[in-house]
């Protein structure tokens, strides 16, 4: 398999610099897209969507912290040990994050979003409009520890 390279499309600008697990719902962030990577027309029509999916890199995770097996989510022994692919932790093999957040405004290559759980300076590698047609089909199921984990997240 050939290595895949990605060029960041932009960067997150927000008042939140500390990597924390909770309290992201009211965080307003600006995504500054790179005019050297995208044409000014790249965002045309995006303002018609209420939400976007933002894909970003957990660039502050050290290689030594990456988990390729199983662990307790958030290090909590009262939750079951599950594989890294069964959780949304930042210390995953490719350190990719994804969040669906509210799109507040579009001004050329500058987006303002609410509820993006990425800190100041985080590289953004892709943005997609959230479309209900791509949302889960059928009943969504998850273990009880996942609901407990998310209780204060947003």
C-alpha positions, -999 to 999 in steps of 0.1 A, spaced: 0 0 0 13 34 -9 15 61 19 -12 86 18 -4 122 23 -28 150 33 -24 187 31 -43 206 58 -70 228 42 -68 253 71 -65 258 108 -88 262 138 -88 296 156 -106 296 190 -101 309 225 -97 274 238 -61 262 239 -62 235 266 -69 199 255 -99 190 276 -126 164 274 -157 183 283 -177 215 278 -175 220 240 -211 228 231 -208 266 234 -173 269 220 -173 292 189 -144 286 165 -132 301 133 -118 279 106 -93 298 85 -90 280 52 -58 283 32 -60 302 0 -29 284 -12 -47 251 -11 -84 260 -19 -99 283 -45 -120 311 -32 -151 293 -47 -145 262 -25 -172 273 0 -198 285 -24 -232 271 -13 -219 258 20 -239 286 38 -271 267 29 -263 240 54 -269 242 91 -241 218 101 -207 207 87 -185 177 95 -150 189 103 -121 164 100 -90 174 118 -57 161 132 -50 157 169 -16 172 163 -7 175 200 -8 137 206 27 124 209 35 92 189 43 74 222 8 80 234 -9 64 204 -30 34 213 -33 5 187 -50 -20 210 -75 -18 239 -78 4 269 -103 18 294 -119 50 279 -106 81 297 -85 57 319 -116 48 339 -113 12 353 -151 13 360 -157 13 322 -148 -18 302 -115 -21 283 -124 -17 246 -104 -14 214 -93 20 202 -116 16 172 -146 12 196 -140 47 211 -134 82 198 -102 90 217 -76 114 205 -47 90 208 -58 68 179 -34 54 152 -38 82 127 -48 109 152 -78 119 131 -108 137 147 -143 143 133 -170 164 146 -204 175 133 -209 211 144 -233 240 137 -222 263 109 -227 298 121 -214 317 90 -193 315 59 -173 345 47 -152 334 17 -126 310 31 -135 318 67 -160 296 85 -174 302 120 -187 271 137 -201 262 171 -194 230 190 -161 220 173 -140 201 198 -106 212 184 -82 236 201 -63 267 188 -41 259 159 -55 224 151 -50 215 114 -82 209 95 -79 183 67 -115 183 54 -149 198 57 -181 183 44 -217 195 47 -238 174 70 -266 157 50 -293 137 67 -291 112 38 -257 102 51 -268 101 88 -273 66 104 -301 46 89 -321 25 114 -318 23 152 -285 35 167 -271 14 195 -242 20 219 -230 7 253 -240 24 285 -204 36 292 -205 57 260 -236 76 272 -219 82 306 -187 94 288 -207 120 268 -228 133 297 -207 165 301 -190 166 267 -213 190 250 
